[in-house]
Amino acid sequence: MLWIPIDRSLDIPLKRQVYEYIRNQILHGDLKGGERLPATREFASQLGISRNVLIEAFEQLLAEGYIVGHQGAGTFVAQGAFLEQEQKREQNKVSSISKGNQNEKDMIDFRSGIPALDMFPRKEWGKLSKEVCIDTPNSIFGYGYPEGRTELREVLSHFLRKTRGVVCHPEQIVVTSGATQAFSLITRLLLSQGDRVIIEDPITHEIQTIFTSTGATLCPIPVDELGIRTDRLITKLKPKFILVTPSHQFPLGSILPIQRRIQLIQFARASNCYVVEDDYDSEFRYEGQPINSLQGLEPEKVIYVGTFSKNLSPALRIGYLVLPQALIEECRQLKWFQDLHTPSLDQMILARFIEDGLLERHIRKMRKIYMKRREVLRNALVREFGDLMRLSGDSTGLHLIVDFPSVEVTEKMVEKFYLNGVKVYPVERHSFHKGRHQNKLILGYGNLRAEEIEEGVYRIKKTLSLKG
Ligand SMILES: Cc1ncc(COP(=O)(O)O)c(C=O)c1O
């Protein structure tokens, strides 16, 4: 039975109160299309208002299409007048997101690949931004070239040769919006429907999604403690390329030894395909000597992908490709087609940042900080779990792998961790063939302070309730 709360104390005419109430009920979906409204005489007397008031309100609703009258049968809610429900859902969504953020304020997030955001060299970057903005020629404010600013490509080729043993001319570099765009360009450049790509298994599922976006087929090769199992490469696969993360396999963290690097190059030569080298966080090596890039071994067969997301900030959205000669022109065109070019001013600031030695200084400083954070995490895990877990993949980068042989890390368990205030990430999420890594977690520590790491490990312990 429909009831309308009439309030005579309000300064709103009764006709208006009735009209608005019924209108809102229809818009919100509380009165549904086709539903019959009560006869006016009886309804008016129940509400204690005059029948004329009710008729006038109904006429208004009728004129606006909210209700329809059928001769002799009565008055009905019109079809298709339901809208507000959608808005309600939107409002709920917004409020649940902000509520989520509030809850997440105390959340300890072991997400991998996030550098220490509070350590961004704000002062130096800010100073250079101002200088570049004032001193740079006017042409910078116009359209640029798809491959990026010459200034950046020149300092970058120098920097990469010195720090990573990458052999290239500035013309081989295409500046991209992060490594993510570099992968998207490689996909468009080399892959068509039905082509094959060899990937490491596991590898980030984002990369898997990008590579399959043109209909290519992924051929996963398992990774062991040394990296991709090169003994499992078979030439009859005839892939267009092989994607590897040789400096710090993502997510397992292995470093590919020279023997396997050579096997990879030999395979690429024999299969006439490329090797795509994702060198995403190679700068942060804590043990042993840094290993030079794969690209330096065979520049015409390796496409090198780099990013400033880990050594500076993912918010910059600047990465780059170092390409064999044969791919440069087509890649320029594709980049132009995607977004014309990466923002010029940011490229110029970055070029100055590298040229003035600030990037190397920042990396040196951050390596020490990350090394300490890694130590805190390792110690906390050993203290809490002892030999109930195994650590691996931690000699480079911003994350490590913890393996709990007696625990199966299910998505349900991830929820349980979340409810205990800690976000963790199962390796299995990135696995192509499921079931090989279900005991392993990826713990990123780059953006966590020592006390947060300690507390996070305590929360992991609380969730697992293992006796260490
Ligand atoms: C394996 C791997 N490569 C590269 C990247 C960097 O991506 P981008 O440069 O687009 O930020 C990531 C991001 O976390 C990654 O996990």
The ligand as a Tripos MOL2 file, in Angstrom:
@<TRIPOS>MOLECULE
LIG
   16    16     1     0     0
SMALL
NO_CHARGES

@<TRIPOS>ATOM
      1 C1         58.2850   -6.6360  -15.1410 C.3       1 LIG1
      2 C2         58.0250   -5.1650  -15.2380 C.ar      1 LIG1
      3 N1         58.5950   -4.4720  -16.2230 N.ar      1 LIG1
      4 C3         58.4110   -3.1340  -16.3270 C.ar      1 LIG1
      5 C4         57.6240   -2.4420  -15.4400 C.ar      1 LIG1
      6 C5         57.5450   -0.9330  -15.5320 C.3       1 LIG1
      7 O1         56.4300   -0.4370  -16.1280 O.3       1 LIG1
      8 P1         56.3260    1.1240  -16.4250 P.3       1 LIG1
      9 O2         57.6590    1.6160  -16.9030 O.co2     1 LIG1
     10 O3         55.2830    1.2520  -17.4760 O.co2     1 LIG1
     11 O4         55.9360    1.8190  -15.1540 O.co2     1 LIG1
     12 C6         56.9710   -3.1370  -14.4370 C.ar      1 LIG1
     13 C7         56.0800   -2.4260  -13.5170 C.2       1 LIG1
     14 O5         55.9070   -2.7470  -12.3680 O.2       1 LIG1
     15 C8         57.1990   -4.5270  -14.3090 C.ar      1 LIG1
     16 O6         56.6360   -5.2460  -13.3200 O.3       1 LIG1
@<TRIPOS>BOND
     1     1     2 1
     2     2     3 ar
     3     2    15 ar
     4     3     4 ar
     5     4     5 ar
     6     5     6 1
     7     5    12 ar
     8     6     7 1
     9     7     8 1
    10     8     9 2
    11     8    10 1
    12     8    11 1
    13    12    13 1
    14    12    15 ar
    15    13    14 2
    16    15    16 1
@<TRIPOS>SUBSTRUCTURE
     1 LIG1         1 GROUP 0 **** ****
